[in-house]
């Protein structure tokens, strides 16, 4: 995944903007996994997919230090249930 994060024109700017490196993302992966996102939904392993598509990655980066990871995992599960991970979030995040 490190190669993806470094080479992808949509992901690498997000990571630079937030000052996040591969070690941080590995920590986010484990945190999401143990808090409910470590499961398959609509063909996506949510803990990984959340860090590999621009809109869910943006959500994770914007909220990792301000929201409950369990609530974020729940929102991400709902997001991936809706289908296309290239579409912006259309979920009313009730867990603020």
N, CA, C and O atoms as CSV, one atom per row, in Angstrom:
chain,resi,resn,atom,element,x,y,z
A,1,UNK,N,N,0.821,-1.187,0.000
A,1,UNK,CA,C,0.000,0.000,0.000
A,1,UNK,C,C,0.867,1.253,0.000
A,1,UNK,O,O,0.416,2.311,-0.439
A,2,UNK,N,N,2.093,1.155,0.481
A,2,UNK,CA,C,2.968,2.328,0.497
A,2,UNK,C,C,3.165,2.881,-0.908
A,2,UNK,O,O,3.152,4.096,-1.106
A,3,UNK,N,N,3.348,1.989,-1.887
A,3,UNK,CA,C,3.525,2.437,-3.267
A,3,UNK,C,C,2.277,3.161,-3.761
A,3,UNK,O,O,2.375,4.182,-4.442
A,4,UNK,N,N,1.120,2.639,-3.421
A,4,UNK,CA,C,-0.135,3.271,-3.828
A,4,UNK,C,C,-0.227,4.677,-3.249
A,4,UNK,O,O,-0.541,5.627,-3.967
A,5,UNK,N,N,0.043,4.811,-1.963
A,5,UNK,CA,C,-0.069,6.113,-1.304
A,5,UNK,C,C,0.903,7.128,-1.894
A,5,UNK,O,O,0.569,8.305,-2.034
A,6,UNK,N,N,2.108,6.671,-2.241
A,6,UNK,CA,C,3.119,7.595,-2.766
A,6,UNK,C,C,2.879,7.954,-4.224
A,6,UNK,O,O,3.148,9.082,-4.635
A,7,UNK,N,N,2.378,7.011,-5.007
A,7,UNK,CA,C,2.287,7.225,-6.448
A,7,UNK,C,C,0.918,7.720,-6.925
A,7,UNK,O,O,0.815,8.243,-8.034
A,8,UNK,N,N,-0.106,7.572,-6.134
A,8,UNK,CA,C,-1.446,7.940,-6.573
A,8,UNK,C,C,-1.653,9.451,-6.501
A,8,UNK,O,O,-1.463,10.069,-5.454
A,9,UNK,N,N,-2.046,10.031,-7.636
A,9,UNK,CA,C,-2.214,11.485,-7.722
A,9,UNK,C,C,-3.359,12.016,-6.868
A,9,UNK,O,O,-3.417,13.214,-6.591
A,10,UNK,N,N,-4.257,11.153,-6.453
A,10,UNK,CA,C,-5.379,11.588,-5.632
A,10,UNK,C,C,-5.100,11.402,-4.139
A,10,UNK,O,O,-5.638,12.140,-3.314
A,11,UNK,N,N,-4.273,10.433,-3.793
A,11,UNK,CA,C,-4.012,10.128,-2.386
A,11,UNK,C,C,-2.818,10.886,-1.819
A,11,UNK,O,O,-2.891,11.416,-0.711
A,12,UNK,N,N,-1.730,10.942,-2.561
A,12,UNK,CA,C,-0.517,11.547,-2.007
A,12,UNK,C,C,-0.692,13.016,-1.619
A,12,UNK,O,O,-0.122,13.426,-0.607
A,13,UNK,N,N,-1.449,13.838,-2.364
A,13,UNK,CA,C,-1.657,15.209,-1.891
A,13,UNK,C,C,-2.409,15.279,-0.554
A,13,UNK,O,O,-2.131,16.149,0.272
A,14,UNK,N,N,-3.354,14.366,-0.347
A,14,UNK,CA,C,-4.083,14.337,0.927
A,14,UNK,C,C,-3.136,14.026,2.075
A,14,UNK,O,O,-3.211,14.637,3.141
A,15,UNK,N,N,-2.255,13.077,1.847
A,15,UNK,CA,C,-1.308,12.685,2.890
A,15,UNK,C,C,-0.345,13.825,3.210
A,15,UNK,O,O,-0.051,14.086,4.377
A,16,UNK,N,N,0.141,14.497,2.177
A,16,UNK,CA,C,1.042,15.634,2.401
A,16,UNK,C,C,0.316,16.756,3.143
A,16,UNK,O,O,0.858,17.352,4.074
A,17,UNK,N,N,-0.899,17.030,2.722
A,17,UNK,CA,C,-1.693,18.099,3.350
A,17,UNK,C,C,-1.870,17.872,4.849
A,17,UNK,O,O,-1.852,18.819,5.635
A,18,UNK,N,N,-2.041,16.616,5.234
A,18,UNK,CA,C,-2.276,16.276,6.642
A,18,UNK,C,C,-0.997,15.872,7.380
A,18,UNK,O,O,-1.031,15.600,8.580
A,19,UNK,N,N,0.122,15.833,6.669
A,19,UNK,CA,C,1.388,15.473,7.300
A,19,UNK,C,C,1.407,14.041,7.804
A,19,UNK,O,O,1.970,13.746,8.859
A,20,UNK,N,N,0.783,13.155,7.037
A,20,UNK,CA,C,0.641,11.752,7.446
A,20,UNK,C,C,1.615,10.894,6.639
A,20,UNK,O,O,1.796,11.102,5.439
A,21,UNK,N,N,2.237,9.930,7.313
A,21,UNK,CA,C,3.148,9.013,6.629
A,21,UNK,C,C,2.614,7.582,6.703
A,21,UNK,O,O,1.549,7.337,7.270
A,22,UNK,N,N,3.355,6.650,6.129
A,22,UNK,CA,C,2.914,5.250,6.068
A,22,UNK,C,C,2.729,4.650,7.455
A,22,UNK,O,O,1.827,3.839,7.663
A,23,UNK,N,N,3.565,5.036,8.393
A,23,UNK,CA,C,3.439,4.506,9.755
A,23,UNK,C,C,2.130,4.976,10.399
A,23,UNK,O,O,1.456,4.212,11.090
A,24,UNK,N,N,1.786,6.239,10.162
A,24,UNK,CA,C,0.512,6.761,10.667
A,24,UNK,C,C,-0.658,5.984,10.068
A,24,UNK,O,O,-1.601,5.618,10.770
A,25,UNK,N,N,-0.581,5.738,8.761
A,25,UNK,CA,C,-1.665,5.015,8.088
A,25,UNK,C,C,-1.782,3.581,8.599
A,25,UNK,O,O,-2.888,3.056,8.720
A,26,UNK,N,N,-0.657,2.949,8.898
A,26,UNK,CA,C,-0.699,1.607,9.476
A,26,UNK,C,C,-1.402,1.632,10.823
A,26,UNK,O,O,-2.179,0.733,11.144
A,27,UNK,N,N,-1.127,2.662,11.607
A,27,UNK,CA,C,-1.798,2.816,12.902
A,27,UNK,C,C,-3.304,3.041,12.709
A,27,UNK,O,O,-4.120,2.476,13.437
A,28,UNK,N,N,-3.660,3.867,11.728
A,28,UNK,CA,C,-5.081,4.107,11.434
A,28,UNK,C,C,-5.762,2.817,11.013
A,28,UNK,O,O,-6.891,2.544,11.420
A,29,UNK,N,N,-5.071,2.015,10.189
A,29,UNK,CA,C,-5.623,0.733,9.745
A,29,UNK,C,C,-5.954,-0.158,10.946
A,29,UNK,O,O,-7.055,-0.700,11.035
A,30,UNK,N,N,-5.008,-0.304,11.858
A,30,UNK,CA,C,-5.242,-1.164,13.020
A,30,UNK,C,C,-6.346,-0.604,13.905
A,30,UNK,O,O,-7.178,-1.352,14.419
A,31,UNK,N,N,-6.351,0.683,14.075
A,31,UNK,CA,C,-7.379,1.313,14.901
A,31,UNK,C,C,-8.767,1.114,14.287
A,31,UNK,O,O,-9.716,0.773,14.992
A,32,UNK,N,N,-8.880,1.326,12.987
A,32,UNK,CA,C,-10.165,1.097,12.309
A,32,UNK,C,C,-10.561,-0.378,12.402
A,32,UNK,O,O,-11.722,-0.697,12.661
A,33,UNK,N,N,-9.594,-1.272,12.192
A,33,UNK,CA,C,-9.874,-2.713,12.212
A,33,UNK,C,C,-10.461,-3.180,13.537
A,33,UNK,O,O,-11.470,-3.885,13.563
A,34,UNK,N,N,-9.824,-2.785,14.633
A,34,UNK,CA,C,-10.273,-3.266,15.942
A,34,UNK,C,C,-11.528,-2.550,16.433
A,34,UNK,O,O,-12.145,-2.971,17.412
A,35,UNK,N,N,-11.905,-1.466,15.753
A,35,UNK,CA,C,-13.095,-0.725,16.155
A,35,UNK,C,C,-14.285,-0.948,15.226
A,35,UNK,O,O,-15.249,-0.183,15.252
A,36,UNK,N,N,-14.218,-1.993,14.410
A,36,UNK,CA,C,-15.383,-2.391,13.632
A,36,UNK,C,C,-15.250,-2.363,12.131
A,36,UNK,O,O,-16.084,-2.945,11.438
A,37,UNK,N,N,-14.231,-1.708,11.596
A,37,UNK,CA,C,-14.102,-1.624,10.139
A,37,UNK,C,C,-13.324,-2.793,9.541
A,37,UNK,O,O,-13.114,-2.837,8.329
A,38,UNK,N,N,-12.901,-3.724,10.363
A,38,UNK,CA,C,-12.165,-4.885,9.877
A,38,UNK,C,C,-13.101,-5.959,9.363
A,38,UNK,O,O,-13.115,-7.078,9.876
A,39,UNK,N,N,-13.880,-5.622,8.354
A,39,UNK,CA,C,-14.820,-6.582,7.770
A,39,UNK,C,C,-15.088,-6.243,6.307
A,39,UNK,O,O,-14.851,-5.126,5.847
A,40,UNK,N,N,-15.590,-7.248,5.596
A,40,UNK,CA,C,-15.916,-7.094,4.175
A,40,UNK,C,C,-17.321,-6.532,4.026
A,40,UNK,O,O,-18.263,-6.992,4.672
A,41,UNK,N,N,-17.445,-5.524,3.157
A,41,UNK,CA,C,-18.746,-4.933,2.827
A,41,UNK,C,C,-18.750,-4.655,1.327
A,41,UNK,O,O,-17.892,-3.928,0.828
A,42,UNK,N,N,-19.699,-5.222,0.617
A,42,UNK,CA,C,-19.873,-4.986,-0.820
A,42,UNK,C,C,-18.567,-5.196,-1.598
A,42,UNK,O,O,-18.281,-4.466,-2.547
A,43,UNK,N,N,-17.785,-6.188,-1.194
A,43,UNK,CA,C,-16.552,-6.508,-1.894
A,43,UNK,C,C,-15.335,-5.714,-1.459
A,43,UNK,O,O,-14.271,-5.843,-2.065
A,44,UNK,N,N,-15.462,-4.906,-0.435
A,44,UNK,CA,C,-14.345,-4.095,0.065
A,44,UNK,C,C,-14.046,-4.471,1.505
A,44,UNK,O,O,-14.953,-4.600,2.327
A,45,UNK,N,N,-12.755,-4.647,1.805
A,45,UNK,CA,C,-12.339,-4.800,3.194
A,45,UNK,C,C,-12.196,-3.383,3.724
A,45,UNK,O,O,-11.231,-2.689,3.401
A,46,UNK,N,N,-13.138,-2.958,4.522
A,46,UNK,CA,C,-13.349,-1.551,4.839
A,46,UNK,C,C,-12.133,-0.885,5.487
A,46,UNK,O,O,-11.822,0.259,5.157
A,47,UNK,N,N,-11.451,-1.558,6.383
A,47,UNK,CA,C,-10.297,-0.942,7.043
A,47,UNK,C,C,-9.206,-0.578,6.034
A,47,UNK,O,O,-8.539,0.444,6.191
A,48,UNK,N,N,-9.019,-1.397,5.009
A,48,UNK,CA,C,-8.027,-1.116,3.978
A,48,UNK,C,C,-8.581,-0.127,2.960
A,48,UNK,O,O,-7.929,0.867,2.642
A,49,UNK,N,N,-9.771,-0.392,2.451
A,49,UNK,CA,C,-10.361,0.449,1.410
A,49,UNK,C,C,-10.530,1.892,1.878
A,49,UNK,O,O,-10.458,2.819,1.071
A,50,UNK,N,N,-10.750,2.082,3.156
A,50,UNK,CA,C,-10.923,3.436,3.695
A,50,UNK,C,C,-9.665,4.275,3.540
A,50,UNK,O,O,-9.723,5.504,3.549
A,51,UNK,N,N,-8.534,3.608,3.398
A,51,UNK,CA,C,-7.265,4.313,3.267
A,51,UNK,C,C,-6.751,4.329,1.834
A,51,UNK,O,O,-5.673,4.860,1.567
A,52,UNK,N,N,-7.521,3.743,0.901
A,52,UNK,CA,C,-7.063,3.608,-0.482
A,52,UNK,C,C,-7.924,4.341,-1.505
A,52,UNK,O,O,-7.603,4.328,-2.693
A,53,UNK,N,N,-8.987,4.967,-1.082
A,53,UNK,CA,C,-9.847,5.752,-1.966
A,53,UNK,C,C,-9.899,7.173,-1.417
A,53,UNK,O,O,-9.924,7.364,-0.201
A,54,UNK,N,N,-9.916,8.174,-2.299
A,54,UNK,CA,C,-9.763,9.551,-1.836
A,54,UNK,C,C,-10.830,10.061,-0.865
A,54,UNK,O,O,-10.484,10.703,0.127
A,55,UNK,N,N,-12.096,9.801,-1.116
A,55,UNK,CA,C,-13.128,10.365,-0.231
A,55,UNK,C,C,-13.127,9.729,1.154
A,55,UNK,O,O,-13.182,10.453,2.148
A,56,UNK,N,N,-13.066,8.403,1.258
A,56,UNK,CA,C,-12.982,7.852,2.618
A,56,UNK,C,C,-11.665,8.201,3.313
A,56,UNK,O,O,-11.643,8.403,4.527
A,57,UNK,N,N,-10.569,8.273,2.555
A,57,UNK,CA,C,-9.300,8.671,3.165
A,57,UNK,C,C,-9.407,10.085,3.716
A,57,UNK,O,O,-8.948,10.354,4.826
A,58,UNK,N,N,-10.003,10.984,2.957
A,58,UNK,CA,C,-10.188,12.363,3.433
A,58,UNK,C,C,-10.991,12.376,4.733
A,58,UNK,O,O,-10.669,13.113,5.664
A,59,UNK,N,N,-12.037,11.551,4.785
A,59,UNK,CA,C,-12.866,11.457,5.996
A,59,UNK,C,C,-12.024,10.988,7.183
A,59,UNK,O,O,-12.103,11.556,8.272
A,60,UNK,N,N,-11.223,9.954,6.966
A,60,UNK,CA,C,-10.377,9.428,8.044
A,60,UNK,C,C,-9.384,10.493,8.505
A,60,UNK,O,O,-9.236,10.727,9.704
A,61,UNK,N,N,-8.711,11.130,7.567
A,61,UNK,CA,C,-7.704,12.124,7.924
A,61,UNK,C,C,-8.307,13.323,8.638
A,61,UNK,O,O,-7.707,13.872,9.562
A,62,UNK,N,N,-9.486,13.724,8.210
A,62,UNK,CA,C,-10.140,14.880,8.833
A,62,UNK,C,C,-10.656,14.589,10.235
A,62,UNK,O,O,-10.813,15.503,11.044
A,63,UNK,N,N,-10.920,13.314,10.524
A,63,UNK,CA,C,-11.621,12.983,11.766
A,63,UNK,C,C,-10.882,12.074,12.738
A,63,UNK,O,O,-11.366,11.849,13.847
A,64,UNK,N,N,-9.738,11.552,12.360
A,64,UNK,CA,C,-9.067,10.545,13.188
A,64,UNK,C,C,-8.772,11.057,14.598
A,64,UNK,O,O,-8.832,10.283,15.553
A,65,UNK,N,N,-8.462,12.311,14.742
A,65,UNK,CA,C,-8.110,12.824,16.075
A,65,UNK,C,C,-9.238,13.569,16.760
A,65,UNK,O,O,-9.051,14.113,17.849
A,66,UNK,N,N,-10.409,13.600,16.134
A,66,UNK,CA,C,-11.498,14.369,16.737
A,66,UNK,C,C,-12.769,13.551,16.980
A,66,UNK,O,O,-13.649,13.997,17.717
A,67,UNK,N,N,-12.882,12.383,16.387
A,67,UNK,CA,C,-14.081,11.559,16.552
A,67,UNK,C,C,-13.724,10.211,17.145
A,67,UNK,O,O,-12.571,9.780,17.116
A,68,UNK,N,N,-14.723,9.568,17.675
A,68,UNK,CA,C,-14.558,8.195,18.133
A,68,UNK,C,C,-14.260,7.310,16.922
A,68,UNK,O,O,-14.962,7.373,15.913
A,69,UNK,N,N,-13.222,6.491,17.028
A,69,UNK,CA,C,-12.867,5.611,15.913
A,69,UNK,C,C,-13.992,4.604,15.664
A,69,UNK,O,O,-14.238,4.218,14.521
A,70,UNK,N,N,-14.659,4.190,16.706
A,70,UNK,CA,C,-15.794,3.268,16.539
A,70,UNK,C,C,-16.898,3.925,15.704
A,70,UNK,O,O,-17.490,3.279,14.839
A,71,UNK,N,N,-17.173,5.199,15.959
A,71,UNK,CA,C,-18.175,5.921,15.177
A,71,UNK,C,C,-17.722,6.103,13.733
A,71,UNK,O,O,-18.519,5.982,12.803
A,72,UNK,N,N,-16.441,6.394,13.554
A,72,UNK,CA,C,-15.912,6.524,12.196
A,72,UNK,C,C,-16.034,5.202,11.447
A,72,UNK,O,O,-16.417,5.186,10.277
A,73,UNK,N,N,-15.714,4.098,12.111
A,73,UNK,CA,C,-15.808,2.785,11.473
A,73,UNK,C,C,-17.242,2.506,11.034
A,73,UNK,O,O,-17.475,1.989,9.941
A,74,UNK,N,N,-18.179,2.843,11.874
A,74,UNK,CA,C,-19.591,2.644,11.542
A,74,UNK,C,C,-19.984,3.468,10.311
A,74,UNK,O,O,-20.677,2.972,9.422
A,75,UNK,N,N,-19.541,4.719,10.265
A,75,UNK,CA,C,-19.821,5.584,9.111
A,75,UNK,C,C,-19.180,5.012,7.849
A,75,UNK,O,O,-19.796,5.024,6.784
A,76,UNK,N,N,-17.958,4.514,7.957
A,76,UNK,CA,C,-17.269,3.942,6.804
A,76,UNK,C,C,-17.949,2.666,6.310
A,76,UNK,O,O,-18.042,2.443,5.103
A,77,UNK,N,N,-18.422,1.835,7.226
A,77,UNK,CA,C,-19.169,0.638,6.817
A,77,UNK,C,C,-20.404,1.030,6.021
A,77,UNK,O,O,-20.702,0.438,4.984
A,78,UNK,N,N,-21.112,2.022,6.511
A,78,UNK,CA,C,-22.311,2.497,5.823
A,78,UNK,C,C,-21.955,3.069,4.447
A,78,UNK,O,O,-22.670,2.837,3.473
A,79,UNK,N,N,-20.860,3.806,4.372
A,79,UNK,CA,C,-20.404,4.391,3.108
A,79,UNK,C,C,-20.147,3.300,2.071
A,79,UNK,O,O,-20.623,3.393,0.939
A,80,UNK,N,N,-19.399,2.269,2.451
A,80,UNK,CA,C,-19.067,1.219,1.494
A,80,UNK,C,C,-20.277,0.357,1.141
A,80,UNK,O,O,-20.317,-0.224,0.056
A,81,UNK,N,N,-21.244,0.265,2.014
A,81,UNK,CA,C,-22.484,-0.438,1.688
A,81,UNK,C,C,-23.202,0.232,0.522
A,81,UNK,O,O,-23.927,-0.427,-0.223
A,82,UNK,N,N,-23.004,1.535,0.361
A,82,UNK,CA,C,-23.695,2.284,-0.688
A,82,UNK,C,C,-23.091,2.079,-2.066
A,82,UNK,O,O,-23.690,2.479,-3.064
A,83,UNK,N,N,-21.917,1.464,-2.143
A,83,UNK,CA,C,-21.391,1.153,-3.462
A,83,UNK,C,C,-20.101,1.814,-3.845
A,83,UNK,O,O,-19.052,1.462,-3.306
A,84,UNK,N,N,-20.133,2.755,-4.752
A,84,UNK,CA,C,-18.961,3.303,-5.410
A,84,UNK,C,C,-18.095,4.151,-4.471
A,84,UNK,O,O,-18.528,5.219,-4.038
A,85,UNK,N,N,-16.870,3.688,-4.149
A,85,UNK,CA,C,-16.014,4.438,-3.229
A,85,UNK,C,C,-15.371,5.674,-3.850
A,85,UNK,O,O,-14.643,6.401,-3.174
A,86,UNK,N,N,-15.636,5.915,-5.141
A,86,UNK,CA,C,-15.117,7.123,-5.771
A,86,UNK,C,C,-16.083,8.290,-5.658
A,86,UNK,O,O,-15.776,9.396,-6.104
A,87,UNK,N,N,-17.249,8.055,-5.066
A,87,UNK,CA,C,-18.228,9.120,-4.898
A,87,UNK,C,C,-18.061,9.779,-3.534
A,87,UNK,O,O,-17.678,9.117,-2.569
A,88,UNK,N,N,-18.344,11.072,-3.447
A,88,UNK,CA,C,-18.238,11.766,-2.154
A,88,UNK,C,C,-19.200,11.172,-1.125
A,88,UNK,O,O,-20.168,10.493,-1.467
A,89,UNK,N,N,-18.909,11.445,0.120
A,89,UNK,CA,C,-19.773,10.977,1.201
A,89,UNK,C,C,-21.153,11.575,1.053
A,89,UNK,O,O,-21.301,12.778,0.837
A,90,UNK,N,N,-22.152,10.741,1.169
A,90,UNK,CA,C,-23.545,11.218,1.159
A,90,UNK,C,C,-24.269,10.694,2.375
A,90,UNK,O,O,-25.490,10.534,2.380
A,91,UNK,N,N,-23.494,10.431,3.397
A,91,UNK,CA,C,-24.038,9.889,4.630
A,91,UNK,C,C,-24.131,11.024,5.640
A,91,UNK,O,O,-23.162,11.745,5.880
A,92,UNK,N,N,-25.291,11.166,6.215
A,92,UNK,CA,C,-25.427,12.155,7.289
A,92,UNK,C,C,-24.723,11.578,8.509
A,92,UNK,O,O,-25.212,10.639,9.136
A,93,UNK,N,N,-23.586,12.143,8.834
A,93,UNK,CA,C,-22.815,11.637,9.959
A,93,UNK,C,C,-23.436,12.128,11.247
A,93,UNK,O,O,-23.169,13.240,11.703
A,94,UNK,N,N,-24.260,11.290,11.820
A,94,UNK,CA,C,-25.004,11.629,13.031
A,94,UNK,C,C,-24.148,11.469,14.287
A,94,UNK,O,O,-24.579,11.807,15.389
A,95,UNK,N,N,-22.955,10.962,14.111
A,95,UNK,CA,C,-22.102,10.644,15.253
A,95,UNK,C,C,-21.024,11.701,15.443
A,95,UNK,O,O,-19.842,11.364,15.515
A,96,UNK,N,N,-21.396,12.945,15.523
A,96,UNK,CA,C,-20.413,14.035,15.662
A,96,UNK,C,C,-20.007,14.233,17.097
A,96,UNK,O,O,-19.190,15.106,17.392
